[in-house]
């Protein structure tokens, strides 16, 4: 997850905003020991927004010897219309603003990273072997309430309440302390981002905030 987040940070630095962060668009390396920084990556940039879109043209330049070469010329082009991403991982502010003019920004993508992480943890726990039926039922119920709804209002309620980051009692003995601490940090960061709901100035998520939280959790495992 951290490597994919670093990739997202790099894209943003180049003026590219992904806008469709979802469980299906974050790939993990199949290697047991991938090179540093290559543990995961982003794919499917079809919904991406480019601050400056370029058209690429090639033209011949005079060779110095008996060879030929091309030179790439970049030219600005007009941006297209706004598009949105996967509802189950969409930021709360975008869900609330469906049908209105809410511009998709960097912190919305970063919020989606959080929902993908919680989704992955929840799915992983449900697949553990030897779970009692009561525990399976509790995990399944939490997953459905967090990610199995289809109405915009239900999905948004789950996001604003931070339900995916509020695990049920069955989680308590299944998750490492580092993940519990990560969830505490993520709840605090999202509450600051959601401050607009309560009429206060929000503090949008940043790459550095999430990367620090992820890094701390990783090194505690």
mmCIF file of the C-alpha atoms, coordinates in Angstrom:
data_MODEL
# 
_entry.id   MODEL 
# 
loop_
_atom_site.group_PDB 
_atom_site.id 
_atom_site.type_symbol 
_atom_site.label_atom_id 
_atom_site.label_alt_id 
_atom_site.label_comp_id 
_atom_site.label_asym_id 
_atom_site.label_entity_id 
_atom_site.label_seq_id 
_atom_site.pdbx_PDB_ins_code 
_atom_site.Cartn_x 
_atom_site.Cartn_y 
_atom_site.Cartn_z 
_atom_site.occupancy 
_atom_site.B_iso_or_equiv 
_atom_site.pdbx_formal_charge 
_atom_site.auth_seq_id 
_atom_site.auth_comp_id 
_atom_site.auth_asym_id 
_atom_site.auth_atom_id 
_atom_site.pdbx_PDB_model_num 
ATOM 1   C CA . UNK A 1 1   ? 0.000   0.000   0.000   1.00 0.00 ? 1   UNK A CA 1 
ATOM 2   C CA . UNK A 1 2   ? 2.819   2.370   0.863   1.00 0.00 ? 2   UNK A CA 1 
ATOM 3   C CA . UNK A 1 3   ? 4.498   1.822   -2.515  1.00 0.00 ? 3   UNK A CA 1 
ATOM 4   C CA . UNK A 1 4   ? 1.229   2.513   -4.350  1.00 0.00 ? 4   UNK A CA 1 
ATOM 5   C CA . UNK A 1 5   ? 0.795   5.658   -2.263  1.00 0.00 ? 5   UNK A CA 1 
ATOM 6   C CA . UNK A 1 6   ? 4.314   6.749   -3.186  1.00 0.00 ? 6   UNK A CA 1 
ATOM 7   C CA . UNK A 1 7   ? 3.401   6.160   -6.821  1.00 0.00 ? 7   UNK A CA 1 
ATOM 8   C CA . UNK A 1 8   ? 0.321   8.327   -6.390  1.00 0.00 ? 8   UNK A CA 1 
ATOM 9   C CA . UNK A 1 9   ? 2.445   11.065  -4.823  1.00 0.00 ? 9   UNK A CA 1 
ATOM 10  C CA . UNK A 1 10  ? 4.779   10.921  -7.832  1.00 0.00 ? 10  UNK A CA 1 
ATOM 11  C CA . UNK A 1 11  ? 1.863   11.198  -10.277 1.00 0.00 ? 11  UNK A CA 1 
ATOM 12  C CA . UNK A 1 12  ? 0.484   14.194  -8.389  1.00 0.00 ? 12  UNK A CA 1 
ATOM 13  C CA . UNK A 1 13  ? 3.905   15.854  -8.541  1.00 0.00 ? 13  UNK A CA 1 
ATOM 14  C CA . UNK A 1 14  ? 3.649   15.528  -12.326 1.00 0.00 ? 14  UNK A CA 1 
ATOM 15  C CA . UNK A 1 15  ? 0.174   17.068  -12.425 1.00 0.00 ? 15  UNK A CA 1 
ATOM 16  C CA . UNK A 1 16  ? -1.750  13.789  -12.690 1.00 0.00 ? 16  UNK A CA 1 
ATOM 17  C CA . UNK A 1 17  ? -4.602  12.922  -10.315 1.00 0.00 ? 17  UNK A CA 1 
ATOM 18  C CA . UNK A 1 18  ? -5.760  9.291   -10.519 1.00 0.00 ? 18  UNK A CA 1 
ATOM 19  C CA . UNK A 1 19  ? -9.384  9.792   -9.288  1.00 0.00 ? 19  UNK A CA 1 
ATOM 20  C CA . UNK A 1 20  ? -10.301 6.091   -9.211  1.00 0.00 ? 20  UNK A CA 1 
ATOM 21  C CA . UNK A 1 21  ? -8.439  4.629   -6.247  1.00 0.00 ? 21  UNK A CA 1 
ATOM 22  C CA . UNK A 1 22  ? -10.067 1.265   -5.544  1.00 0.00 ? 22  UNK A CA 1 
ATOM 23  C CA . UNK A 1 23  ? -9.208  -2.261  -4.482  1.00 0.00 ? 23  UNK A CA 1 
ATOM 24  C CA . UNK A 1 24  ? -9.066  -3.277  -8.129  1.00 0.00 ? 24  UNK A CA 1 
ATOM 25  C CA . UNK A 1 25  ? -6.614  -0.543  -9.094  1.00 0.00 ? 25  UNK A CA 1 
ATOM 26  C CA . UNK A 1 26  ? -3.938  -1.181  -6.467  1.00 0.00 ? 26  UNK A CA 1 
ATOM 27  C CA . UNK A 1 27  ? -1.777  -4.128  -7.432  1.00 0.00 ? 27  UNK A CA 1 
ATOM 28  C CA . UNK A 1 28  ? 0.618   -5.933  -5.083  1.00 0.00 ? 28  UNK A CA 1 
ATOM 29  C CA . UNK A 1 29  ? 3.829   -7.620  -6.153  1.00 0.00 ? 29  UNK A CA 1 
ATOM 30  C CA . UNK A 1 30  ? 3.614   -11.412 -6.451  1.00 0.00 ? 30  UNK A CA 1 
ATOM 31  C CA . UNK A 1 31  ? 7.188   -11.680 -5.187  1.00 0.00 ? 31  UNK A CA 1 
ATOM 32  C CA . UNK A 1 32  ? 7.820   -12.669 -1.575  1.00 0.00 ? 32  UNK A CA 1 
ATOM 33  C CA . UNK A 1 33  ? 10.706  -10.218 -1.462  1.00 0.00 ? 33  UNK A CA 1 
ATOM 34  C CA . UNK A 1 34  ? 10.132  -7.433  -4.003  1.00 0.00 ? 34  UNK A CA 1 
ATOM 35  C CA . UNK A 1 35  ? 12.676  -4.625  -4.411  1.00 0.00 ? 35  UNK A CA 1 
ATOM 36  C CA . UNK A 1 36  ? 12.146  -1.625  -2.154  1.00 0.00 ? 36  UNK A CA 1 
ATOM 37  C CA . UNK A 1 37  ? 9.468   0.655   -3.575  1.00 0.00 ? 37  UNK A CA 1 
ATOM 38  C CA . UNK A 1 38  ? 8.104   -2.030  -5.890  1.00 0.00 ? 38  UNK A CA 1 
ATOM 39  C CA . UNK A 1 39  ? 5.827   -3.788  -3.399  1.00 0.00 ? 39  UNK A CA 1 
ATOM 40  C CA . UNK A 1 40  ? 2.749   -2.331  -5.078  1.00 0.00 ? 40  UNK A CA 1 
ATOM 41  C CA . UNK A 1 41  ? 1.640   -0.011  -7.873  1.00 0.00 ? 41  UNK A CA 1 
ATOM 42  C CA . UNK A 1 42  ? -1.351  1.800   -9.329  1.00 0.00 ? 42  UNK A CA 1 
ATOM 43  C CA . UNK A 1 43  ? -3.057  0.896   -12.589 1.00 0.00 ? 43  UNK A CA 1 
ATOM 44  C CA . UNK A 1 44  ? -6.001  2.068   -14.735 1.00 0.00 ? 44  UNK A CA 1 
ATOM 45  C CA . UNK A 1 45  ? -5.580  5.813   -15.125 1.00 0.00 ? 45  UNK A CA 1 
ATOM 46  C CA . UNK A 1 46  ? -8.539  6.152   -17.489 1.00 0.00 ? 46  UNK A CA 1 
ATOM 47  C CA . UNK A 1 47  ? -10.333 8.508   -15.065 1.00 0.00 ? 47  UNK A CA 1 
ATOM 48  C CA . UNK A 1 48  ? -7.210  10.516  -14.307 1.00 0.00 ? 48  UNK A CA 1 
ATOM 49  C CA . UNK A 1 49  ? -7.227  14.291  -14.525 1.00 0.00 ? 49  UNK A CA 1 
ATOM 50  C CA . UNK A 1 50  ? -4.201  16.009  -15.956 1.00 0.00 ? 50  UNK A CA 1 
ATOM 51  C CA . UNK A 1 51  ? -3.569  19.606  -14.960 1.00 0.00 ? 51  UNK A CA 1 
ATOM 52  C CA . UNK A 1 52  ? -1.820  19.988  -18.322 1.00 0.00 ? 52  UNK A CA 1 
ATOM 53  C CA . UNK A 1 53  ? -2.543  17.428  -20.994 1.00 0.00 ? 53  UNK A CA 1 
ATOM 54  C CA . UNK A 1 54  ? 0.001   17.110  -23.738 1.00 0.00 ? 54  UNK A CA 1 
ATOM 55  C CA . UNK A 1 55  ? -0.153  16.089  -27.339 1.00 0.00 ? 55  UNK A CA 1 
ATOM 56  C CA . UNK A 1 56  ? 3.005   14.363  -28.539 1.00 0.00 ? 56  UNK A CA 1 
ATOM 57  C CA . UNK A 1 57  ? 4.376   15.149  -31.981 1.00 0.00 ? 57  UNK A CA 1 
ATOM 58  C CA . UNK A 1 58  ? 7.558   13.856  -33.566 1.00 0.00 ? 58  UNK A CA 1 
ATOM 59  C CA . UNK A 1 59  ? 9.608   15.682  -36.146 1.00 0.00 ? 59  UNK A CA 1 
ATOM 60  C CA . UNK A 1 60  ? 12.793  14.851  -37.985 1.00 0.00 ? 60  UNK A CA 1 
ATOM 61  C CA . UNK A 1 61  ? 15.953  16.736  -37.067 1.00 0.00 ? 61  UNK A CA 1 
ATOM 62  C CA . UNK A 1 62  ? 19.101  16.934  -39.112 1.00 0.00 ? 62  UNK A CA 1 
ATOM 63  C CA . UNK A 1 63  ? 21.460  14.090  -38.167 1.00 0.00 ? 63  UNK A CA 1 
ATOM 64  C CA . UNK A 1 64  ? 25.111  14.754  -37.475 1.00 0.00 ? 64  UNK A CA 1 
ATOM 65  C CA . UNK A 1 65  ? 26.109  11.538  -39.178 1.00 0.00 ? 65  UNK A CA 1 
ATOM 66  C CA . UNK A 1 66  ? 24.503  8.799   -41.208 1.00 0.00 ? 66  UNK A CA 1 
ATOM 67  C CA . UNK A 1 67  ? 21.763  8.321   -38.631 1.00 0.00 ? 67  UNK A CA 1 
ATOM 68  C CA . UNK A 1 68  ? 18.363  9.816   -38.007 1.00 0.00 ? 68  UNK A CA 1 
ATOM 69  C CA . UNK A 1 69  ? 16.577  10.818  -34.817 1.00 0.00 ? 69  UNK A CA 1 
ATOM 70  C CA . UNK A 1 70  ? 13.306  12.285  -33.676 1.00 0.00 ? 70  UNK A CA 1 
ATOM 71  C CA . UNK A 1 71  ? 12.595  15.131  -31.296 1.00 0.00 ? 71  UNK A CA 1 
ATOM 72  C CA . UNK A 1 72  ? 9.466   15.162  -29.159 1.00 0.00 ? 72  UNK A CA 1 
ATOM 73  C CA . UNK A 1 73  ? 7.444   18.376  -29.003 1.00 0.00 ? 73  UNK A CA 1 
ATOM 74  C CA . UNK A 1 74  ? 4.776   18.841  -26.317 1.00 0.00 ? 74  UNK A CA 1 
ATOM 75  C CA . UNK A 1 75  ? 1.704   20.965  -26.902 1.00 0.00 ? 75  UNK A CA 1 
ATOM 76  C CA . UNK A 1 76  ? -1.080  21.839  -24.453 1.00 0.00 ? 76  UNK A CA 1 
ATOM 77  C CA . UNK A 1 77  ? -4.536  20.394  -25.103 1.00 0.00 ? 77  UNK A CA 1 
ATOM 78  C CA . UNK A 1 78  ? -7.910  21.080  -23.501 1.00 0.00 ? 78  UNK A CA 1 
ATOM 79  C CA . UNK A 1 79  ? -9.039  18.973  -20.563 1.00 0.00 ? 79  UNK A CA 1 
ATOM 80  C CA . UNK A 1 80  ? -12.102 16.785  -20.764 1.00 0.00 ? 80  UNK A CA 1 
ATOM 81  C CA . UNK A 1 81  ? -15.129 16.592  -18.484 1.00 0.00 ? 81  UNK A CA 1 
ATOM 82  C CA . UNK A 1 82  ? -15.031 15.523  -14.837 1.00 0.00 ? 82  UNK A CA 1 
ATOM 83  C CA . UNK A 1 83  ? -15.444 11.789  -14.147 1.00 0.00 ? 83  UNK A CA 1 
ATOM 84  C CA . UNK A 1 84  ? -15.795 9.873   -10.911 1.00 0.00 ? 84  UNK A CA 1 
ATOM 85  C CA . UNK A 1 85  ? -14.446 6.623   -9.507  1.00 0.00 ? 85  UNK A CA 1 
ATOM 86  C CA . UNK A 1 86  ? -15.668 3.516   -7.683  1.00 0.00 ? 86  UNK A CA 1 
ATOM 87  C CA . UNK A 1 87  ? -18.474 4.309   -5.219  1.00 0.00 ? 87  UNK A CA 1 
ATOM 88  C CA . UNK A 1 88  ? -17.467 1.873   -2.470  1.00 0.00 ? 88  UNK A CA 1 
ATOM 89  C CA . UNK A 1 89  ? -14.098 3.609   -2.113  1.00 0.00 ? 89  UNK A CA 1 
ATOM 90  C CA . UNK A 1 90  ? -15.126 7.150   -2.978  1.00 0.00 ? 90  UNK A CA 1 
ATOM 91  C CA . UNK A 1 91  ? -14.455 9.987   -0.537  1.00 0.00 ? 91  UNK A CA 1 
ATOM 92  C CA . UNK A 1 92  ? -17.372 11.067  1.650   1.00 0.00 ? 92  UNK A CA 1 
ATOM 93  C CA . UNK A 1 93  ? -17.394 14.629  0.340   1.00 0.00 ? 93  UNK A CA 1 
ATOM 94  C CA . UNK A 1 94  ? -17.736 13.376  -3.231  1.00 0.00 ? 94  UNK A CA 1 
ATOM 95  C CA . UNK A 1 95  ? -20.556 11.020  -2.255  1.00 0.00 ? 95  UNK A CA 1 
ATOM 96  C CA . UNK A 1 96  ? -22.375 13.874  -0.555  1.00 0.00 ? 96  UNK A CA 1 
ATOM 97  C CA . UNK A 1 97  ? -21.821 16.087  -3.573  1.00 0.00 ? 97  UNK A CA 1 
ATOM 98  C CA . UNK A 1 98  ? -23.041 13.719  -6.283  1.00 0.00 ? 98  UNK A CA 1 
ATOM 99  C CA . UNK A 1 99  ? -25.058 15.793  -8.711  1.00 0.00 ? 99  UNK A CA 1 
ATOM 100 C CA . UNK A 1 100 ? -23.318 18.960  -7.544  1.00 0.00 ? 100 UNK A CA 1 
ATOM 101 C CA . UNK A 1 101 ? -20.101 20.624  -8.612  1.00 0.00 ? 101 UNK A CA 1 
ATOM 102 C CA . UNK A 1 102 ? -17.541 19.201  -6.187  1.00 0.00 ? 102 UNK A CA 1 
ATOM 103 C CA . UNK A 1 103 ? -14.064 19.153  -7.663  1.00 0.00 ? 103 UNK A CA 1 
ATOM 104 C CA . UNK A 1 104 ? -12.144 15.922  -7.107  1.00 0.00 ? 104 UNK A CA 1 
ATOM 105 C CA . UNK A 1 105 ? -8.920  16.834  -5.301  1.00 0.00 ? 105 UNK A CA 1 
ATOM 106 C CA . UNK A 1 106 ? -5.825  15.032  -4.010  1.00 0.00 ? 106 UNK A CA 1 
ATOM 107 C CA . UNK A 1 107 ? -7.201  14.522  -0.493  1.00 0.00 ? 107 UNK A CA 1 
ATOM 108 C CA . UNK A 1 108 ? -10.207 12.698  -1.940  1.00 0.00 ? 108 UNK A CA 1 
ATOM 109 C CA . UNK A 1 109 ? -7.902  10.137  -3.554  1.00 0.00 ? 109 UNK A CA 1 
ATOM 110 C CA . UNK A 1 110 ? -6.005  9.788   -0.280  1.00 0.00 ? 110 UNK A CA 1 
ATOM 111 C CA . UNK A 1 111 ? -9.222  9.086   1.599   1.00 0.00 ? 111 UNK A CA 1 
ATOM 112 C CA . UNK A 1 112 ? -9.923  6.320   -0.925  1.00 0.00 ? 112 UNK A CA 1 
ATOM 113 C CA . UNK A 1 113 ? -6.570  4.737   -0.027  1.00 0.00 ? 113 UNK A CA 1 
ATOM 114 C CA . UNK A 1 114 ? -7.818  4.483   3.570   1.00 0.00 ? 114 UNK A CA 1 
ATOM 115 C CA . UNK A 1 115 ? -11.051 2.758   2.540   1.00 0.00 ? 115 UNK A CA 1 
ATOM 116 C CA . UNK A 1 116 ? -9.110  0.311   0.346   1.00 0.00 ? 116 UNK A CA 1 
ATOM 117 C CA . UNK A 1 117 ? -6.818  -0.543  3.251   1.00 0.00 ? 117 UNK A CA 1 
ATOM 118 C CA . UNK A 1 118 ? -9.717  -1.212  5.624   1.00 0.00 ? 118 UNK A CA 1 
ATOM 119 C CA . UNK A 1 119 ? -11.437 -3.266  2.908   1.00 0.00 ? 119 UNK A CA 1 
ATOM 120 C CA . UNK A 1 120 ? -8.333  -5.417  2.414   1.00 0.00 ? 120 UNK A CA 1 
ATOM 121 C CA . UNK A 1 121 ? -7.951  -6.012  6.161   1.00 0.00 ? 121 UNK A CA 1 
ATOM 122 C CA . UNK A 1 122 ? -11.601 -6.972  6.512   1.00 0.00 ? 122 UNK A CA 1 
ATOM 123 C CA . UNK A 1 123 ? -11.451 -9.390  3.576   1.00 0.00 ? 123 UNK A CA 1 
ATOM 124 C CA . UNK A 1 124 ? -8.256  -10.932 4.931   1.00 0.00 ? 124 UNK A CA 1 
ATOM 125 C CA . UNK A 1 125 ? -9.775  -11.568 8.350   1.00 0.00 ? 125 UNK A CA 1 
ATOM 126 C CA . UNK A 1 126 ? -12.849 -13.248 6.882   1.00 0.00 ? 126 UNK A CA 1 
ATOM 127 C CA . UNK A 1 127 ? -10.617 -15.738 5.078   1.00 0.00 ? 127 UNK A CA 1 
ATOM 128 C CA . UNK A 1 128 ? -8.852  -16.946 8.214   1.00 0.00 ? 128 UNK A CA 1 
ATOM 129 C CA . UNK A 1 129 ? -9.304  -20.659 8.846   1.00 0.00 ? 129 UNK A CA 1 
ATOM 130 C CA . UNK A 1 130 ? -10.696 -22.139 12.025  1.00 0.00 ? 130 UNK A CA 1 
ATOM 131 C CA . UNK A 1 131 ? -12.975 -19.220 12.899  1.00 0.00 ? 131 UNK A CA 1 
ATOM 132 C CA . UNK A 1 132 ? -16.022 -19.904 15.041  1.00 0.00 ? 132 UNK A CA 1 
ATOM 133 C CA . UNK A 1 133 ? -19.335 -19.402 13.265  1.00 0.00 ? 133 UNK A CA 1 
ATOM 134 C CA . UNK A 1 134 ? -20.238 -16.529 15.587  1.00 0.00 ? 134 UNK A CA 1 
ATOM 135 C CA . UNK A 1 135 ? -16.982 -14.763 14.734  1.00 0.00 ? 135 UNK A CA 1 
ATOM 136 C CA . UNK A 1 136 ? -17.511 -15.338 11.018  1.00 0.00 ? 136 UNK A CA 1 
ATOM 137 C CA . UNK A 1 137 ? -20.977 -13.852 11.299  1.00 0.00 ? 137 UNK A CA 1 
ATOM 138 C CA . UNK A 1 138 ? -19.672 -10.786 13.144  1.00 0.00 ? 138 UNK A CA 1 
ATOM 139 C CA . UNK A 1 139 ? -16.928 -10.204 10.584  1.00 0.00 ? 139 UNK A CA 1 
ATOM 140 C CA . UNK A 1 140 ? -19.349 -10.697 7.705   1.00 0.00 ? 140 UNK A CA 1 
ATOM 141 C CA . UNK A 1 141 ? -21.855 -8.264  9.201   1.00 0.00 ? 141 UNK A CA 1 
ATOM 142 C CA . UNK A 1 142 ? -19.195 -5.601  9.673   1.00 0.00 ? 142 UNK A CA 1 
ATOM 143 C CA . UNK A 1 143 ? -17.999 -6.060  6.100   1.00 0.00 ? 143 UNK A CA 1 
ATOM 144 C CA . UNK A 1 144 ? -21.501 -5.819  4.643   1.00 0.00 ? 144 UNK A CA 1 
ATOM 145 C CA . UNK A 1 145 ? -22.302 -2.697  6.685   1.00 0.00 ? 145 UNK A CA 1 
ATOM 146 C CA . UNK A 1 146 ? -19.009 -1.133  5.583   1.00 0.00 ? 146 UNK A CA 1 
ATOM 147 C CA . UNK A 1 147 ? -18.784 -2.186  1.932   1.00 0.00 ? 147 UNK A CA 1 
ATOM 148 C CA . UNK A 1 148 ? -21.915 -4.100  0.950   1.00 0.00 ? 148 UNK A CA 1 
ATOM 149 C CA . UNK A 1 149 ? -24.368 -1.231  0.623   1.00 0.00 ? 149 UNK A CA 1 
ATOM 150 C CA . UNK A 1 150 ? -25.524 0.124   -2.717  1.00 0.00 ? 150 UNK A CA 1 
ATOM 151 C CA . UNK A 1 151 ? -27.394 3.348   -1.930  1.00 0.00 ? 151 UNK A CA 1 
ATOM 152 C CA . UNK A 1 152 ? -25.313 6.535   -1.961  1.00 0.00 ? 152 UNK A CA 1 
ATOM 153 C CA . UNK A 1 153 ? -26.716 7.544   1.419   1.00 0.00 ? 153 UNK A CA 1 
ATOM 154 C CA . UNK A 1 154 ? -25.853 4.204   3.036   1.00 0.00 ? 154 UNK A CA 1 
ATOM 155 C CA . UNK A 1 155 ? -22.322 4.222   1.661   1.00 0.00 ? 155 UNK A CA 1 
ATOM 156 C CA . UNK A 1 156 ? -21.796 7.808   2.767   1.00 0.00 ? 156 UNK A CA 1 
ATOM 157 C CA . UNK A 1 157 ? -23.145 7.106   6.251   1.00 0.00 ? 157 UNK A CA 1 
ATOM 158 C CA . UNK A 1 158 ? -20.602 4.297   6.600   1.00 0.00 ? 158 UNK A CA 1 
ATOM 159 C CA . UNK A 1 159 ? -17.798 6.633   5.505   1.00 0.00 ? 159 UNK A CA 1 
ATOM 160 C CA . UNK A 1 160 ? -18.697 9.628   7.671   1.00 0.00 ? 160 UNK A CA 1 
ATOM 161 C CA . UNK A 1 161 ? -19.122 7.358   10.712  1.00 0.00 ? 161 UNK A CA 1 
ATOM 162 C CA . UNK A 1 162 ? -15.722 5.781   9.912   1.00 0.00 ? 162 UNK A CA 1 
ATOM 163 C CA . UNK A 1 163 ? -17.349 2.366   10.236  1.00 0.00 ? 163 UNK A CA 1 
ATOM 164 C CA . UNK A 1 164 ? -14.644 0.508   8.270   1.00 0.00 ? 164 UNK A CA 1 
ATOM 165 C CA . UNK A 1 165 ? -12.100 1.793   10.813  1.00 0.00 ? 165 UNK A CA 1 
ATOM 166 C CA . UNK A 1 166 ? -14.206 0.820   13.832  1.00 0.00 ? 166 UNK A CA 1 
ATOM 167 C CA . UNK A 1 167 ? -13.780 -2.961  13.939  1.00 0.00 ? 167 UNK A CA 1 
ATOM 168 C CA . UNK A 1 168 ? -16.151 -5.159  15.952  1.00 0.00 ? 168 UNK A CA 1 
ATOM 169 C CA . UNK A 1 169 ? -15.116 -7.030  19.084  1.00 0.00 ? 169 UNK A CA 1 
ATOM 170 C CA . UNK A 1 170 ? -14.124 -10.085 17.046  1.00 0.00 ? 170 UNK A CA 1 
ATOM 171 C CA . UNK A 1 171 ? -11.267 -8.072  15.560  1.00 0.00 ? 171 UNK A CA 1 
ATOM 172 C CA . UNK A 1 172 ? -9.642  -7.303  18.887  1.00 0.00 ? 172 UNK A CA 1 
ATOM 173 C CA . UNK A 1 173 ? -7.668  -10.524 19.192  1.00 0.00 ? 173 UNK A CA 1 
ATOM 174 C CA . UNK A 1 174 ? -7.122  -10.956 15.462  1.00 0.00 ? 174 UNK A CA 1 
ATOM 175 C CA . UNK A 1 175 ? -5.372  -7.714  14.579  1.00 0.00 ? 175 UNK A CA 1 
ATOM 176 C CA . UNK A 1 176 ? -1.811  -6.816  15.615  1.00 0.00 ? 176 UNK A CA 1 
ATOM 177 C CA . UNK A 1 177 ? -1.491  -3.813  17.898  1.00 0.00 ? 177 UNK A CA 1 
ATOM 178 C CA . UNK A 1 178 ? 0.204   -1.931  15.081  1.00 0.00 ? 178 UNK A CA 1 
ATOM 179 C CA . UNK A 1 179 ? -2.952  -2.129  12.959  1.00 0.00 ? 179 UNK A CA 1 
ATOM 180 C CA . UNK A 1 180 ? -5.095  -0.993  15.892  1.00 0.00 ? 180 UNK A CA 1 
ATOM 181 C CA . UNK A 1 181 ? -2.778  1.989   16.305  1.00 0.00 ? 181 UNK A CA 1 
ATOM 182 C CA . UNK A 1 182 ? -2.947  2.649   12.563  1.00 0.00 ? 182 UNK A CA 1 
ATOM 183 C CA . UNK A 1 183 ? -6.739  2.700   12.695  1.00 0.00 ? 183 UNK A CA 1 
ATOM 184 C CA . UNK A 1 184 ? -6.630  5.190   15.579  1.00 0.00 ? 184 UNK A CA 1 
ATOM 185 C CA . UNK A 1 185 ? -4.348  7.466   13.560  1.00 0.00 ? 185 UNK A CA 1 
ATOM 186 C CA . UNK A 1 186 ? -6.474  7.142   10.433  1.00 0.00 ? 186 UNK A CA 1 
ATOM 187 C CA . UNK A 1 187 ? -9.654  7.970   12.342  1.00 0.00 ? 187 UNK A CA 1 
ATOM 188 C CA . UNK A 1 188 ? -8.023  11.101  13.728  1.00 0.00 ? 188 UNK A CA 1 
ATOM 189 C CA . UNK A 1 189 ? -6.786  12.148  10.283  1.00 0.00 ? 189 UNK A CA 1 
ATOM 190 C CA . UNK A 1 190 ? -10.202 11.617  8.679   1.00 0.00 ? 190 UNK A CA 1 
ATOM 191 C CA . UNK A 1 191 ? -12.040 13.388  11.493  1.00 0.00 ? 191 UNK A CA 1 
ATOM 192 C CA . UNK A 1 192 ? -9.840  16.394  10.753  1.00 0.00 ? 192 UNK A CA 1 
ATOM 193 C CA . UNK A 1 193 ? -10.708 16.102  7.057   1.00 0.00 ? 193 UNK A CA 1 
ATOM 194 C CA . UNK A 1 194 ? -14.422 15.803  7.867   1.00 0.00 ? 194 UNK A CA 1 
ATOM 195 C CA . UNK A 1 195 ? -14.427 18.949  10.029  1.00 0.00 ? 195 UNK A CA 1 
ATOM 196 C CA . UNK A 1 196 ? -16.476 20.741  7.346   1.00 0.00 ? 196 UNK A CA 1 
ATOM 197 C CA . UNK A 1 197 ? -19.455 18.594  8.399   1.00 0.00 ? 197 UNK A CA 1 
ATOM 198 C CA . UNK A 1 198 ? -19.440 20.355  11.760  1.00 0.00 ? 198 UNK A CA 1 
ATOM 199 C CA . UNK A 1 199 ? -18.868 23.833  10.387  1.00 0.00 ? 199 UNK A CA 1 
ATOM 200 C CA . UNK A 1 200 ? -15.141 23.875  11.139  1.00 0.00 ? 200 UNK A CA 1 
ATOM 201 C CA . UNK A 1 201 ? -12.223 24.354  8.779   1.00 0.00 ? 201 UNK A CA 1 
ATOM 202 C CA . UNK A 1 202 ? -11.126 20.938  7.488   1.00 0.00 ? 202 UNK A CA 1 
ATOM 203 C CA . UNK A 1 203 ? -7.540  19.722  7.493   1.00 0.00 ? 203 UNK A CA 1 
ATOM 204 C CA . UNK A 1 204 ? -7.208  17.718  4.280   1.00 0.00 ? 204 UNK A CA 1 
ATOM 205 C CA . UNK A 1 205 ? -5.205  14.507  4.210   1.00 0.00 ? 205 UNK A CA 1 
ATOM 206 C CA . UNK A 1 206 ? -1.701  14.677  2.753   1.00 0.00 ? 206 UNK A CA 1 
ATOM 207 C CA . UNK A 1 207 ? 0.593   12.038  1.332   1.00 0.00 ? 207 UNK A CA 1 
ATOM 208 C CA . UNK A 1 208 ? 3.109   12.627  4.114   1.00 0.00 ? 208 UNK A CA 1 
ATOM 209 C CA . UNK A 1 209 ? 0.515   12.082  6.857   1.00 0.00 ? 209 UNK A CA 1 
ATOM 210 C CA . UNK A 1 210 ? -0.628  8.766   5.387   1.00 0.00 ? 210 UNK A CA 1 
ATOM 211 C CA . UNK A 1 211 ? 2.879   7.591   4.550   1.00 0.00 ? 211 UNK A CA 1 
ATOM 212 C CA . UNK A 1 212 ? 4.017   8.230   8.109   1.00 0.00 ? 212 UNK A CA 1 
ATOM 213 C CA . UNK A 1 213 ? 1.054   6.308   9.528   1.00 0.00 ? 213 UNK A CA 1 
ATOM 214 C CA . UNK A 1 214 ? 1.607   3.394   7.132   1.00 0.00 ? 214 UNK A CA 1 
ATOM 215 C CA . UNK A 1 215 ? 5.351   3.335   7.782   1.00 0.00 ? 215 UNK A CA 1 
ATOM 216 C CA . UNK A 1 216 ? 4.879   3.317   11.564  1.00 0.00 ? 216 UNK A CA 1 
ATOM 217 C CA . UNK A 1 217 ? 2.384   0.445   11.310  1.00 0.00 ? 217 UNK A CA 1 
ATOM 218 C CA . UNK A 1 218 ? 4.643   -1.530  8.962   1.00 0.00 ? 218 UNK A CA 1 
ATOM 219 C CA . UNK A 1 219 ? 7.653   -1.309  11.263  1.00 0.00 ? 219 UNK A CA 1 
ATOM 220 C CA . UNK A 1 220 ? 5.578   -2.327  14.278  1.00 0.00 ? 220 UNK A CA 1 
ATOM 221 C CA . UNK A 1 221 ? 4.445   -5.618  12.730  1.00 0.00 ? 221 UNK A CA 1 
# 
